[in-house]
Amino acid sequence: MHDSYQNPLCTRYAGKEMQRVFSDQQKFSTWRKLWLALAESEQALGLPITDAQLDEMRLHLDDIDYDLASRKEKELRHDVMAHVHTFAAACPKAAPIIHLGATSCYVGDNTDVLNQRDALLLIRRKLLSVMRTLADFAGKYRDLPTLAFTHFQAAQPTTVGKRACLWLQDLEMDLKQLDFALSQLRLLGCKGTTGTAASFLRLFDGDEEKVLELERIIAEKMGFTACQQISGQTYSRKQDFAVLQVLSGIAQSACKFAGDIRLLSHLRELEEPFESGQIGSSAMAYKRNPMRSERIAALSRYVMCDLQNAAFTASSQWLERTLDDSANRRIAIPEAFLACDGILNLYENIVSGLRLFPAVMQKHLREELPFLATENILMVCVKEKNGDRQLLHERLRIHSIAAAEQVKVYGRDNDLLQRIAEDPAFGLTAEELEALADPSAFTGMAGSQCARYLHDVIKPILEQNRADMQSADEINV
C-alpha cells in the first residue's frame, strides 16, 4: 500500500459512501443488473429466454471473479467483453443470451448515469444538511452587529446572521440547479452501435414498438421514467457537463464561504474548530491557521477546473462515437464527486464548530463607527440643536482628518467622538454621541432580512426535505 500511489480524494477527503458509489464492485454489479434487466425485458417481449437462465443470472449479480475478469481483459483487450465472459462463466446456462443485441455502451453509459444519480442524491443530502446547519447559525446570530466590508474595506455594519444568509443563498441556488440536473438525467437505453437500435430491431423482426417497449421496461427496472430519445452510440456528453456544472457551482459557493472565513480569521472575529492537540504550524507554535477553509479552497479549485474536462469532452465527440472520452471520464467524473463530497464534509464541520469573538467585532465597530456616524450626528445637530449645517460639516471634516491621523500614523484609538463631544459647536454630550454611534442603529434591515429569508425561503425547503438530509462524514484533520 505504501509503495504505490493512493488517491488522496479517497485516503483523506471523501467519505466512504461516495467511494462506494464509484467502486469497482458497484460498477460491475450494476453491469450485471443491466444485463439481467435486458434479458428479462427481452423475454417479456417474446425472445426465447428461459426462466432458468434468468434465475441463474440473479444468483450471480454480486459475486464477481475479479481475477478471471483481469485475465480475460489481458487476453481480449476489452473490459466489457472480459466481464461478459466472467459473468458467463458463473452462469453457463445464461451464457448464450448475456449482452444479447447490446453494445458496450449499454452497460458502460447506463452505469455511468446510474452512478451519477446515486452520487447526486448523496451530494443533495449533504448539501441540505449543510444548509440546515448554516440556517441554525444564521438564526442564532441574526442580530449580532459586525462590521461589513466592501473591497475588504470597512463599510456600513451588517449582522453575522445576515452575512451567513449570503452563504446560505448560494447553496440554495446550488440546490435548485442540482434538482434540475437530476430531473433531466436520462439513461442511454439500448440504442446499439450507432444509436439506431438496428440490432434490436432485427431481434424483434422489425417491430419498432417492441424496441421502444424494451427501453421503457429497462428504464423502469433501473428506476428511471425514460431513456434518451436520441443518441449516437453514447448519450450526449453534454449531460456529463450539466452534472459537473452542479458540482462546480457548489465548489464556487463553498470557496466563497471559505475565503470569507479566512479573512475573518485574520481579523480574529471568528475561528474555525481547532482540536485540543492540533498543530497550526510546524514552526510557529502559536498559530491557528484556518486549514479547513484552506482545504475547501483547494478542493473547490480542483472541481471548478475539472469542469473543463467535461466541456472539452462534450465538444470533441466525433459523429456517432469516439473513444477519446473514456480514459478522461473514468477520472474526471468520479473525482469531481469525491472532491465535492469532501468539500461538503468540511463545510458542515466548520459551520457547526465556528467560534465567534463578539468583543473583537465590537472593537472593529468602535474603530470605524465614529466615521460612519458623522452623517447622523450632522442631521441631529441641525434638526434638534439648531446647528449650522455648513459650519458643522466643516468641523466634522477637520475632526475626522485629525482622528484618522491618530489611527493611521500613531496607531491610536479612534477619538473622533471625543473630539466632537469637546467641540461646543455641536452641543452633544458623550452619552448622546455613544447613542448615535450604537452599532445596532447602523445595521439597517439586516436582522429582519435574515429572519424573513430563513422563514420564507429556507424553512420550507428544510421541512420539505427533512427525511433527505445526511450529516457530513468525519473529516481527517
N, C-alpha and C positions, 0 to 999 in steps of 0.2 A: 504493500500500500504506500509505503513511504519512498519508494524508488521510482514512482511514476506520477504523472500529473493528475491531480484531483481538482475538479471544477469547484472553485470557491463558492459559486452560487449554491452548490449542494452541501459543501462542508461547513460553510459559515453563515449563509444568509437566508436561503429559502426554507420553508417548513417542509416536514415530511409528507404531508398530504399533496402538496403541489409536486413534489418529486415523484410521488407515486403516479400522478396523472400522466407524466411523461416517461414513465419507466418502461423497460422492455416488456415486462410482464403485462402491463395494461395494453401496450401496443399490440403485442402478438396474440393475446387472448381476445382482443377486440377484432383482430383479423379473423379469428376462428368464429366468433359470433356473427360476423358479417357473412362468412361462407355458409354458416348454418342458416341465417336468415334468407340468403339467396336460394339455398336448396329447398327450404320449407316453402318459400314463395313459388318456386318453380313446380314443386309437387302440387301445391294448391291450384295451380293453373294448368295442370294436366300432364306435366312431364313425368316419365316413368322413373320416379324416385321412391324408394320403399321406406316404410316406417322404420325398418331395422337399420337402414343406412342413417337416417336422421337420429335415431336413438344412440347409435354409435358415436356420432359427431357430438351429441350433447354430453356424452360421458367424458369427452377429452377436450373441453374448452380451455382448461387452465393448466393441465399437466404437460407442459411444453418441454420437449427434449432439446435443450439448447446446444448440447454437444453435437447431436445429429444435425441440427439446423446449421451450425457453424461448418461442419464437414461438407454438407450439401452446398452451402454458399461458395466455399472454396472450389468445389467441383463445377458448379453451374454458373458462377459469377452473376447470380441473380437472387436478390434477397427474397422476393415474393415466391419464386418457384422453389427456393430452398425450404420455405415454410409450407408450401403446398405439399411437397414430398414428406416433410416431417409430420404434418397432420395426417397424410395418407398412410404413413407407416403405423400410426396409432389407430387408424380407422380403415382397415383393409376392405371392409365391405363398402364403405362410402368412397373409397379412393377414386373410382371412375367418375364420380359426379362432383367432386370438390372443385370449385372455381369454374363450374360449367358455364361457358359463354362469356366469362368476365375477362377483363384486362387487369394489369397490376394496380392501376389507379382505383379500381373498385374497392380494394381493401386499403390501399395507401391513402387516397384522398378522403374517403369516408371516415377512416380512423382519425385523420388529422382534424376533421370537422368535429367529430365526437369528442376528441380530447380538448379542442379549443372551447367547446361548450362547457365541458366539466371545469376547465380552468377558469373560464369567465365567471361561472357561478361561484367558484371558490373566491375569486377576487371580489365579486359582488358582496359576498357575505362578510368578508373582512373590511371592505370599504364601508359598509353600513355600520360595522362595529366601531370603526374609527370615527365616523360621523356622530354616533351616539356619545362616545367619549368626549369628543370635541364640543358637542352641544351641551353636555353637562358642565364642562369647563366654562363655556361662554355664559351660560345661565348663572353660574356661581359668581362670576366677576363682571357681570353686565354693567354695573355702575361704578366700578373701580377706576378712578381717573388715572390716565397716564399720558405722557407727552406723545403726541403723534409726530410723524416725520414725513416730509416730502423731500425727495432728493437726498434723503438721510440728513436733512437739516431740520432743526426744531420748527414745528408748526403748531397750529391750534390743537389743544388736547382732545383726546378721544377717550374711550374706556377699553379696558382689557377685553371685556366681553365682545364689544363691537369689533375689535381687531380680530378676535377669534372667529367671528362670523364671516369675515373676509376669507379666512382659510376654509371655513365650512362651505361657503357658497361655491368655491372652486370645486370641492368634492361633490357637491350637489349636481353641478353641471356635468362632472365626470360620470356620475351615476346615470344621468339621462342618456349620455352617449353610450354607456355600456348596455343599458336596456335596449336602446335602438339597435345596436350591433347584434345583440342576442336575437332580437325579433327578426333580423334579416338573414341569420345563418341558415344555410340550406345544405343538405347532403349533395354530393355529386350524383348519387344514384348509380345506375348501371347503364352507362352510355356507350361502352365499347371503345375500340381503339381510336376513333376519331370523333366520337361524340354523336354518331349517327344511330347507335344501337343496332347496327346491321346484324351482329352475331345473334342477338336476342330475337330479332325479327325472323331470322332463319330458324331458330329453335322453335318458335311458335308459328311456323308455316305462314309467315306474312301477316299475322294478326296483330295490328298495331295496338288495338285495345288491350290485348293481353300484356304487351310490353309496357304500356302505361300503367296497367294494374300491378305489374310486377314491381315497378318502382314505388307505387303507392304503398303496397304491402310491406316492402323492405323499410321504407321510411317510418311507417307506423311501428314496426318491430323495434326500430332503433330509437324511438322516441321523438320523431320529427313528423310534422304535418305534410311536408312536401320536399321534393328534391329540386335541384336546379333544372329549370325548364330547357335551358340552352347551355351547352358546354362543348369544348373540344374533348380531347382525351382526359383533361383535368378540369376541375372547376376554375373559374377565373381567379387569378391570383390577387385581383383587387379585393376579394373577400378577406384574404390574409391582411392586406394593408388596412382595411377597415377595422379589423380586430386589434392589430398592433397600434393603430391610431388611438384607440381607447386607452391602452396601456401607456402610451406616450403622454396622453392627457393627464392621467393620474400621476405620472412621474413629474410632469410640469408643476402640478398643484403641490405635490409633496416637496419638490425642490424649492418652491417659493416659500413654503412654510419653514423649511429647514434653514433657508437663508435668513428669514426673519428671526428665528431662534438664535442663530449665530450672532447676528447683530445685537440683539437684546442681551445675549450672554456677555458680549463685550461691554455693554453698558452696565452690566451687573444688575439689571432689573429682574432677571429670572435666571434659572439654571436647570439644565437637564437633570434627569435622575442620575445619581452618582453613587455607585456601590461603596460600602464602607472600606473595602480593600482595593478599590480601583485606583490605578495609577494614571494620572493625566499626562505625564511626560516622563521619559526615561532620564532626562537631565534635570528638569525643574520640578522638584517635588511638590511645590505648592500649587501647580497648575491643575485646573479642572476644565479641560478642553471640551467643547461641545461635539464629541466624536460621533455620537449617534446621528446628529443632524448632518455632520460632515459625511457620514456613511450614506445617508439618504441622498445627499447631493451627488455623491459618486455613482451610486446605483442609478439614480434618475438620469444622469448624463448618459449612462450606457443605454438605457431604454430609449431615450429620445434619439440617440444616434442609431440604434438598432432599427428604428422605423424606416430608415433609408434602405435597409436590406429589402424590406417588403416592397418599397417603391420601385427599386431597380428591378426586382424580380417580376413585378407586375408589368413593368414597361418593356421587358426584354423577352417575353414569351413569343416564340415564332409560330405563326399559323396555328395548327391544332395541338402542337406539343413540342417542347424541347426539354432536355434533361438538365440544363444548367441551373435549374431552380432547386434540385433535390438536395445536394450537399448543403447549400445555403440554408434552406428551410429547416433541415434537421437541427441546425444550430440556432438560427435566429429566432424561430418561434418559441421553442421551449425556454430558451434563455431569457427572452423578454418576459415571459410569465414568471419564471423563477425569480428574476430580479424585482419585478413588481410585487411579488409576494413578500420578498424581503423588505421592500420599501414600506409596505403597509404594516408589517410586524413592527418595524422601527417607529413608524408614525404613532401607532397606538401606545407603544411603550413610552414614548417621550411625553405625549399629552397626559397620560394617566399619572405620570410622576413628576410633572413640572413643579419646580419650587419658585414661588413669586416673592419678590422683595419690595413690598409697598413703600418702605421707608426710602429706598433708593429712588423709586418713582416720584415720591414727594419731593425729594431733593432736586431732581431734574426739573420738576414742575416749578419749584421755587426759583430756580435759576433763570427760567425763561418767562414765567407768567408776568413778572413786572412789565416786561416789554409788551406782551400781548394785552395787558390790562390798560394800557395808556389810552386807548380809544374810549373804553368805558369810563375811565377817570375824567377824560375831557368832557364827555357828554353829561356826566353827573354834575361836574363843576359849573358848566354853563347853565344847565336846566335848574339845578337846585341851589346853587351858590351864587347865581347871578354873575358868573365869571365872564371875562372877555375871551371869546374863543381863539382869536388870533394870538393874543398875548400868551394864553395858556399853552397853545400849540408850540410856540417858540420855546417856552420854558421847558416843556416836555422834551423837545428836541435836544436842548442843551443838557438836561439831566440824563437823558438816555445815552448820549455820547460819552458823558463822564462815567456813568455806571458801566458801560461796555468796556471802557478803558481799564477800569478796575478789574474786570473779569478777565479780559484778554491779555493785558500787558502784565498785570501783577498777580493773576491767579486768585483774586479775592472773590468773596461772595458778591452777588448782585445786590447793590444797595440803593437801587432806583426808588423803591417805595420809601425808604428812609429819607432820601433827598427830597421827595415830593412832600412828605409829612413835615419836613423842616422849612419848606418854602411857603410863606404866608399867602402867596398869590392863589394857592389852591384852597386853603381853609379846610383841609381834611385832617382828621385825626389818624393815628396809626391803626386804630381799630377799624375805622371806616375803610382805610386802604386795604387792610387784610381781607375785609369782606368783599371788596371789589375784585380782589385777586384770588378769590376762592376757586380752586380748580373745577369744582362741580358746576360753576356758572359758565364755564367755557367749553363744556363737552357737548353742547347743543342737544340734539336728539339721539345721541349715541346709545344711551341706555334703553330708550324706548324703541329705537330701531332694532336693537339686538333682541329685545323681548318679543316684538311683533314678528320678526323673521323666524325666531325659534318656534313661536306658537303657530304662525300661519303656514310656514313652509316646511320646516324640519320635523316638527312633531307629527304631522300626518304621515310623512314618509317613514319615520321610525315606527309608528304604530302599525302601519300597513305591513311593514316588513319585520315585525317583532320576532317571528319564528325563523327568519332567514339571516340571522346575524351569527358571526363566528369570531370569537375573540382571537387576537393575534397569538402566534406561536411565541414561545420563549425565545428571546434573542441571544446570540452569542456575543457578549461584550468583550 
